[in-house]
Structures are given as C-alpha cells and as structure tokens.
Amino acid sequence: MNNYRKDLSSIVSLVNQGSRVLDVGCGDGELLEYLKKDKEVIGQGLEIRQDRVNKCVAKGLSVIQGDAAKDLSLYPNKSFDCVILSQTIQATGKPKEVLSELIRIGRETIVSLPNFGFWEVRLNLFLTGKMPITKRLNENWYETQNIHLCTIADFVNLCDELKINIKKTITFNSKKIKTFKEKPRAIENVIAEEAVFLLTS
C-alpha cells in the first residue's frame, strides 16, 4: 500500500479476514477496494457525495449515498463485524452521536483521525496566530470540511464519556508508527500526527 494514505495500512491490519465491513464516508472507495482484495471482506460503503458514490459503483463496489449523521440509525444493532470511519469524524456535524451509532451497529469499530494536538500544529498556531496549515491539515479554515477538529486526548475522553472500550491504538507521524494495547501514552497527543483506534462497546 505504498501509494495509499498512511492510515489505511494500519486500518487494514485491524480488519479480520472475511469480515462484514461498513466503510462510512468511504470517499472514492480506496479502502473498500483494498479490503476486498487483501482481506476478502464483504464490504459496503456509505458516502454523502453522489459523484464519489458513482466512482465506487464504477469500480464494482457496493456503496450507497447517505449521510452518517442521519442514516446510520437505519442499520440494525451489530449488523457488521467491523464499521470504519477513516479521517471523517472531524467532518461530521454530530461526532458524538455518529460514534455512538458506529459502536451500536459494529461488533468492532475503527476510527482514524488527524491529531490537532500535534506539536507542529501547536507551534504554527502559536507563532502565526492563525489556523494551522500542515501536510495533514492542508486547507484554509474557510475551505476545509473539518468542522470539529480534535486531539487524541479529546477523542480518548469522548470514548471514556461514552463508556467505549479502546482495544488498540496505532499512532504515527512522518518517522514512526507505534502500537498500544488499549489507550496511547499521553505524550502521543503531542508527537503523533494521526491516530487509529480499534473500539468495542
């Protein structure tokens, strides 16, 4: 997966072979396509943008148009072995409600997110007094789809509040990838650029 987004390899490593998977906010189907090929999953996707849905369908993927904030409630409890939300929770209108729905409909849930607590982001904000632009957060504040940016610590706290179990955490920056059983170390909130969480109810 050398040409793929960095977090996708970590996500794939957490998915069991042959699982029933729902990829929420699946974009153009990059992850679903790889999971079908590498893990032989029975995959479905939910994507809000119709043009991206069309691209997925053209690739032979099972993807429907829908809004996570509204349509996840239509799925039965534990209807998937694994539900994935990659680099999307910060773009949802109601992240707390969306996360609760993911946990409800999946036996396991995988969430990946950019870390707004990363030291380069903090330094950029401190020095310029403006919303940071980095390799990972590379749009101006008025152009970004990110409306609820959070840190790793924020997400861990939300899981605690919702009584969600963090089974594993993978953190990474440009130099290192680290894996933690359960929650990450506190310092990861400063030195990690992104994180992937494996969650259960």
C-alpha atoms as a printed R data frame, in Angstrom:
    type eleno elety resid chain resno       x       y       z
1   ATOM     1    CA   MET     A     1   0.000   0.000   0.000
2   ATOM     2    CA   ASN     A     2   2.915   2.342  -0.643
3   ATOM     3    CA   ASN     A     3   0.816   4.736  -2.685
4   ATOM     4    CA   TYR     A     4  -2.079   4.780  -0.219
5   ATOM     5    CA   ARG     A     5  -2.877   7.156   2.623
6   ATOM     6    CA   LYS     A     6  -0.707   6.276   5.617
7   ATOM     7    CA   ASP     A     7  -3.565   5.411   7.978
8   ATOM     8    CA   LEU     A     8  -5.143   2.935   5.560
9   ATOM     9    CA   SER     A     9  -2.433   0.292   6.053
10  ATOM    10    CA   SER     A    10  -3.000   0.452   9.809
11  ATOM    11    CA   ILE     A    11  -6.759   0.149   9.362
12  ATOM    12    CA   VAL     A    12  -6.408  -2.873   7.081
13  ATOM    13    CA   SER     A    13  -4.176  -4.578   9.657
14  ATOM    14    CA   LEU     A    14  -7.020  -4.362  12.214
15  ATOM    15    CA   VAL     A    15  -9.709  -5.941   9.999
16  ATOM    16    CA   ASN     A    16 -10.248  -9.694  10.216
17  ATOM    17    CA   GLN     A    17 -10.233 -11.843   7.078
18  ATOM    18    CA   GLY     A    18 -13.671 -12.280   5.525
19  ATOM    19    CA   SER     A    19 -15.394  -9.759   7.808
20  ATOM    20    CA   ARG     A    20 -18.649  -7.977   7.047
21  ATOM    21    CA   VAL     A    21 -17.480  -4.351   6.832
22  ATOM    22    CA   LEU     A    22 -19.224  -0.989   6.551
23  ATOM    23    CA   ASP     A    23 -16.982   1.901   5.478
24  ATOM    24    CA   VAL     A    24 -18.689   5.159   6.494
25  ATOM    25    CA   GLY     A    25 -17.618   8.176   4.469
26  ATOM    26    CA   CYS     A    26 -15.856   5.842   2.063
27  ATOM    27    CA   GLY     A    27 -14.921   8.530  -0.479
28  ATOM    28    CA   ASP     A    28 -13.899   7.035  -3.809
29  ATOM    29    CA   GLY     A    29 -13.692   3.530  -2.323
30  ATOM    30    CA   GLU     A    30  -9.918   3.294  -1.940
31  ATOM    31    CA   LEU     A    31 -10.069   1.469   1.395
32  ATOM    32    CA   LEU     A    32 -13.001  -0.777   0.463
33  ATOM    33    CA   GLU     A    33 -11.242  -1.810  -2.717
34  ATOM    34    CA   TYR     A    34  -8.101  -2.772  -0.836
35  ATOM    35    CA   LEU     A    35 -10.029  -4.631   1.892
36  ATOM    36    CA   LYS     A    36 -11.885  -6.700  -0.709
37  ATOM    37    CA   LYS     A    37  -8.626  -7.606  -2.399
38  ATOM    38    CA   ASP     A    38  -6.423  -8.185   0.658
39  ATOM    39    CA   LYS     A    39  -8.885  -9.360   3.332
40  ATOM    40    CA   GLU     A    40 -11.715 -10.742   1.163
41  ATOM    41    CA   VAL     A    41 -14.265  -8.756   3.164
42  ATOM    42    CA   ILE     A    42 -17.960  -8.471   2.375
43  ATOM    43    CA   GLY     A    43 -17.856  -4.709   2.098
44  ATOM    44    CA   GLN     A    44 -20.427  -1.950   1.912
45  ATOM    45    CA   GLY     A    45 -19.922   1.790   1.827
46  ATOM    46    CA   LEU     A    46 -21.872   4.885   2.837
47  ATOM    47    CA   GLU     A    47 -20.879   8.154   1.167
48  ATOM    48    CA   ILE     A    48 -22.590  11.546   1.196
49  ATOM    49    CA   ARG     A    49 -21.325  12.775  -2.192
50  ATOM    50    CA   GLN     A    50 -23.054  11.266  -5.199
51  ATOM    51    CA   ASP     A    51 -20.070  11.771  -7.524
52  ATOM    52    CA   ARG     A    52 -17.938   9.643  -5.216
53  ATOM    53    CA   VAL     A    53 -20.685   7.018  -4.959
54  ATOM    54    CA   ASN     A    54 -20.664   6.841  -8.760
55  ATOM    55    CA   LYS     A    55 -16.894   6.262  -8.773
56  ATOM    56    CA   CYS     A    56 -17.279   3.435  -6.254
57  ATOM    57    CA   VAL     A    57 -20.048   1.757  -8.209
58  ATOM    58    CA   ALA     A    58 -17.939   2.019 -11.371
59  ATOM    59    CA   LYS     A    59 -15.268   0.013  -9.530
60  ATOM    60    CA   GLY     A    60 -17.810  -2.682  -8.685
61  ATOM    61    CA   LEU     A    61 -18.139  -1.672  -5.035
62  ATOM    62    CA   SER     A    62 -21.396  -1.805  -3.062
63  ATOM    63    CA   VAL     A    63 -21.835   1.819  -1.974
64  ATOM    64    CA   ILE     A    64 -24.938   3.917  -1.361
65  ATOM    65    CA   GLN     A    65 -25.437   7.643  -0.981
66  ATOM    66    CA   GLY     A    66 -26.210   8.700   2.576
67  ATOM    67    CA   ASP     A    67 -25.404  10.991   5.478
68  ATOM    68    CA   ALA     A    68 -23.767   9.364   8.519
69  ATOM    69    CA   ALA     A    69 -25.437  11.849  10.857
70  ATOM    70    CA   LYS     A    70 -28.886  10.755   9.675
71  ATOM    71    CA   ASP     A    71 -28.724   7.324   8.072
72  ATOM    72    CA   LEU     A    72 -26.694   5.192  10.487
73  ATOM    73    CA   SER     A    73 -29.793   4.878  12.682
74  ATOM    74    CA   LEU     A    74 -31.370   2.749   9.925
75  ATOM    75    CA   TYR     A    75 -28.889  -0.096  10.450
76  ATOM    76    CA   PRO     A    76 -29.721  -2.887  12.959
77  ATOM    77    CA   ASN     A    77 -27.615  -3.492  16.064
78  ATOM    78    CA   LYS     A    78 -24.360  -5.384  15.410
79  ATOM    79    CA   SER     A    79 -25.183  -5.780  11.729
80  ATOM    80    CA   PHE     A    80 -21.478  -5.632  10.766
81  ATOM    81    CA   ASP     A    81 -18.354  -7.283  12.124
82  ATOM    82    CA   CYS     A    82 -16.467  -4.038  11.638
83  ATOM    83    CA   VAL     A    83 -17.514  -0.442  10.971
84  ATOM    84    CA   ILE     A    84 -14.858   2.011   9.776
85  ATOM    85    CA   LEU     A    85 -14.772   5.809   9.910
86  ATOM    86    CA   SER     A    86 -11.467   6.976   8.450
87  ATOM    87    CA   GLN     A    87 -10.464  10.656   8.559
88  ATOM    88    CA   THR     A    88 -14.144  11.630   8.697
89  ATOM    89    CA   ILE     A    89 -15.272  12.127  12.294
90  ATOM    90    CA   GLN     A    90 -13.938  15.691  12.342
91  ATOM    91    CA   ALA     A    91 -16.077  16.490   9.280
92  ATOM    92    CA   THR     A    92 -19.359  15.252  10.767
93  ATOM    93    CA   GLY     A    93 -21.920  17.605  12.249
94  ATOM    94    CA   LYS     A    94 -22.514  15.473  15.365
95  ATOM    95    CA   PRO     A    95 -19.405  13.371  16.074
96  ATOM    96    CA   LYS     A    96 -20.629  12.127  19.472
97  ATOM    97    CA   GLU     A    97 -23.869  10.789  18.014
98  ATOM    98    CA   VAL     A    98 -22.097   9.315  14.981
99  ATOM    99    CA   LEU     A    99 -19.578   7.496  17.184
100 ATOM   100    CA   SER     A   100 -22.386   6.073  19.330
101 ATOM   101    CA   GLU     A   101 -24.120   4.745  16.200
102 ATOM   102    CA   LEU     A   102 -20.903   3.185  14.894
103 ATOM   103    CA   ILE     A   103 -20.435   1.314  18.167
104 ATOM   104    CA   ARG     A   104 -24.060   0.164  18.091
105 ATOM   105    CA   ILE     A   105 -24.013  -1.307  14.580
106 ATOM   106    CA   GLY     A   106 -20.492  -2.787  14.591
107 ATOM   107    CA   ARG     A   107 -19.034  -5.577  16.711
108 ATOM   108    CA   GLU     A   108 -15.810  -3.619  16.341
109 ATOM   109    CA   THR     A   109 -15.293  -0.037  15.198
110 ATOM   110    CA   ILE     A   110 -12.194   1.540  13.681
111 ATOM   111    CA   VAL     A   111 -11.780   5.326  13.750
112 ATOM   112    CA   SER     A   112  -8.821   7.239  12.318
113 ATOM   113    CA   LEU     A   113  -8.314  10.977  12.768
114 ATOM   114    CA   PRO     A   114  -5.766  13.767  12.379
115 ATOM   115    CA   ASN     A   115  -4.377  14.988  15.710
116 ATOM   116    CA   PHE     A   116  -4.915  18.715  16.213
117 ATOM   117    CA   GLY     A   117  -2.675  18.452  19.292
118 ATOM   118    CA   PHE     A   118   0.395  17.567  17.174
119 ATOM   119    CA   TRP     A   119   3.348  19.787  18.117
120 ATOM   120    CA   GLU     A   120   3.715  21.322  14.631
121 ATOM   121    CA   VAL     A   121   0.063  22.379  14.726
122 ATOM   122    CA   ARG     A   122   0.510  23.911  18.190
123 ATOM   123    CA   LEU     A   123   3.674  25.742  17.133
124 ATOM   124    CA   ASN     A   124   2.121  27.000  13.917
125 ATOM   125    CA   LEU     A   125  -0.861  28.386  15.803
126 ATOM   126    CA   PHE     A   126   1.375  29.941  18.479
127 ATOM   127    CA   LEU     A   127   3.736  31.639  16.010
128 ATOM   128    CA   THR     A   128   1.226  32.856  13.421
129 ATOM   129    CA   GLY     A   129  -1.944  33.287  15.473
130 ATOM   130    CA   LYS     A   130  -3.829  31.708  12.570
131 ATOM   131    CA   MET     A   131  -5.445  28.330  11.982
132 ATOM   132    CA   PRO     A   132  -2.568  25.997  11.090
133 ATOM   133    CA   ILE     A   133  -1.923  24.550   7.655
134 ATOM   134    CA   THR     A   134   0.183  21.364   7.654
135 ATOM   135    CA   LYS     A   135   0.706  18.386   5.352
136 ATOM   136    CA   ARG     A   136  -2.186  16.615   7.074
137 ATOM   137    CA   LEU     A   137  -4.425  19.674   7.606
138 ATOM   138    CA   ASN     A   138  -3.705  21.339   4.304
139 ATOM   139    CA   GLU     A   139  -6.668  23.642   3.678
140 ATOM   140    CA   ASN     A   140  -7.516  27.169   4.785
141 ATOM   141    CA   TRP     A   141 -10.044  27.376   7.631
142 ATOM   142    CA   TYR     A   142 -12.694  28.726   5.238
143 ATOM   143    CA   GLU     A   143 -12.220  25.881   2.738
144 ATOM   144    CA   THR     A   144 -11.851  22.843   4.989
145 ATOM   145    CA   GLN     A   145 -14.583  20.283   5.574
146 ATOM   146    CA   ASN     A   146 -13.205  19.784   9.097
147 ATOM   147    CA   ILE     A   147 -15.713  21.384  11.444
148 ATOM   148    CA   HIS     A   148 -14.926  19.507  14.679
149 ATOM   149    CA   LEU     A   149 -11.160  19.139  14.864
150 ATOM   150    CA   CYS     A   150  -9.980  17.307  17.962
151 ATOM   151    CA   THR     A   151  -6.851  15.970  19.613
152 ATOM   152    CA   ILE     A   152  -6.034  12.389  20.531
153 ATOM   153    CA   ALA     A   153  -6.747  13.309  24.161
154 ATOM   154    CA   ASP     A   154 -10.153  14.739  23.183
155 ATOM   155    CA   PHE     A   155 -11.098  11.514  21.413
156 ATOM   156    CA   VAL     A   156  -9.944   9.315  24.299
157 ATOM   157    CA   ASN     A   157 -12.013  11.461  26.676
158 ATOM   158    CA   LEU     A   158 -15.070  11.093  24.441
159 ATOM   159    CA   CYS     A   159 -14.653   7.305  24.463
160 ATOM   160    CA   ASP     A   160 -14.443   7.394  28.258
161 ATOM   161    CA   GLU     A   161 -17.601   9.514  28.419
162 ATOM   162    CA   LEU     A   162 -19.486   7.080  26.181
163 ATOM   163    CA   LYS     A   163 -18.008   4.059  28.019
164 ATOM   164    CA   ILE     A   164 -16.396   2.818  24.810
165 ATOM   165    CA   ASN     A   165 -13.538   0.344  25.170
166 ATOM   166    CA   ILE     A   166 -10.304   1.210  23.323
167 ATOM   167    CA   LYS     A   167  -8.801  -2.187  22.431
168 ATOM   168    CA   LYS     A   168  -5.822  -0.895  20.469
169 ATOM   169    CA   THR     A   169  -4.342   2.408  19.295
170 ATOM   170    CA   ILE     A   170  -1.911   2.999  16.443
171 ATOM   171    CA   THR     A   171  -0.223   6.408  16.251
172 ATOM   172    CA   PHE     A   172   2.128   7.755  13.638
173 ATOM   173    CA   ASN     A   173   3.992  10.741  12.306
174 ATOM   174    CA   SER     A   174   6.397  11.057   9.396
175 ATOM   175    CA   LYS     A   175   9.070   8.989  11.181
176 ATOM   176    CA   LYS     A   176   7.446   6.406  13.437
177 ATOM   177    CA   ILE     A   177   4.447   4.123  13.815
178 ATOM   178    CA   LYS     A   178   3.606   2.952  17.340
179 ATOM   179    CA   THR     A   179   1.049   0.418  18.551
180 ATOM   180    CA   PHE     A   180  -0.503   0.467  22.020
181 ATOM   181    CA   LYS     A   181  -2.675  -2.090  23.723
182 ATOM   182    CA   GLU     A   182  -5.703  -0.031  24.726
183 ATOM   183    CA   LYS     A   183  -5.112   3.739  25.157
184 ATOM   184    CA   PRO     A   184  -1.997   5.539  23.880
185 ATOM   185    CA   ARG     A   185   0.546   7.240  26.140
186 ATOM   186    CA   ALA     A   186  -0.245  10.876  26.978
187 ATOM   187    CA   ILE     A   187   2.807  12.110  25.035
188 ATOM   188    CA   GLU     A   188   1.271  10.809  21.786
189 ATOM   189    CA   ASN     A   189  -1.100  13.776  21.970
190 ATOM   190    CA   VAL     A   190   1.962  15.940  21.233
191 ATOM   191    CA   ILE     A   191   4.181  13.834  18.976
192 ATOM   192    CA   ALA     A   192   1.670  11.885  16.844
193 ATOM   193    CA   GLU     A   193   0.270  13.430  13.687
194 ATOM   194    CA   GLU     A   194  -2.540  10.880  13.280
195 ATOM   195    CA   ALA     A   195  -4.116   8.029  15.215
196 ATOM   196    CA   VAL     A   196  -6.167   4.915  14.512
197 ATOM   197    CA   PHE     A   197  -8.378   3.439  17.250
198 ATOM   198    CA   LEU     A   198  -9.912  -0.043  17.481
199 ATOM   199    CA   LEU     A   199 -13.051   0.206  19.609
200 ATOM   200    CA   THR     A   200 -15.724  -2.028  21.124
201 ATOM   201    CA   SER     A   201 -18.772  -1.407  23.286
